[in-house]
């Protein structure tokens, strides 16, 4: 059996491989794992708070009255800290801030699981995708955006894809803007379902 030195305490330990990576004695390995967990938790809290602050700063730069966002900020920060993986970028956090500020009930969706959708808005029956790059506001068939979930939603649900810049342009009337978009989507769907001239 070959010998190595514990990276932390310097004790000699037995190993079975040539040129091993850093080695730890059992006590130091346990301490190191605990330290990594604690440091990771601190890092996640700091980075999540930074994400929410950055999103609020972008809204402020776009002209938002940030003191009116205090409750929304607290609510979204709580959600981000509870599940940071869901809020992967500033655009999703900014959307959550605008939705919360507008009093719109929402459920954040995990983009890894649901591929294309960001939010479900139960009251409005909208599945919402916020594009991170310049795009025209459009609608998509629900089964295209959420193939694994659309079968569980009734036919009144619609899917809407909007440019993230609409958050800045419509932050004070976002609920009204969503109602307009929903109406347009429903009209487009109905027009496509109507039989054409024979």
GIGISUL-V892647 format. One line per field, one symbol per residue. ss: DSSP state (H for helix, E for strand, C for the rest). phi: phi as a letter, one per 30 degrees, with the letter a starting at -180 (. if undefined). psi: psi as a letter, one per 40 degrees, with the letter a starting at -180 (. if undefined). Layout:
ss: ???
phi: ???
psi: ???
//
This chain:
ss: CEEEEECCCCCEEEECCCCCCCECCHHHHHHHHHHHHHHHHHHHHHHHHHHHHHHHHHHHHCCCCHHHHHHHHHHHHHHHHHCCCCCCCHHHHHHHHHHHHCCCCCEECCHHHHCCCCEEECCCCEEEEEECCCCCCEEECHHHHCCCCHHHCCCCCEEEEEECCHHHHCCCCHHHHHHHHHHHHHHHHHHHHCCCCC
phi: .dcbcdedciddbdbcbdhddecbdeddddddddddddddddddddddddedddddddddddjdddddceddedddedddddadddcdadddddddddddddicdbbdcddddcicccbcceddhbccccddbeaddbcbeedddbedceddcddddbcbcbdedddddbddbddddddddddddddddddddddddd
psi: hiiihhddeeihihieiigiahiiiddddddddddddddddddddddddddddddddddddeeigddeedddddddddddddgdddgeiddddddddddddefhhihhihdddeceidihgddefhhhhhieihiihiiihdeddgdedddeiieeiihhhihdeddddfdefddddddddddddddddddddhiii.
//
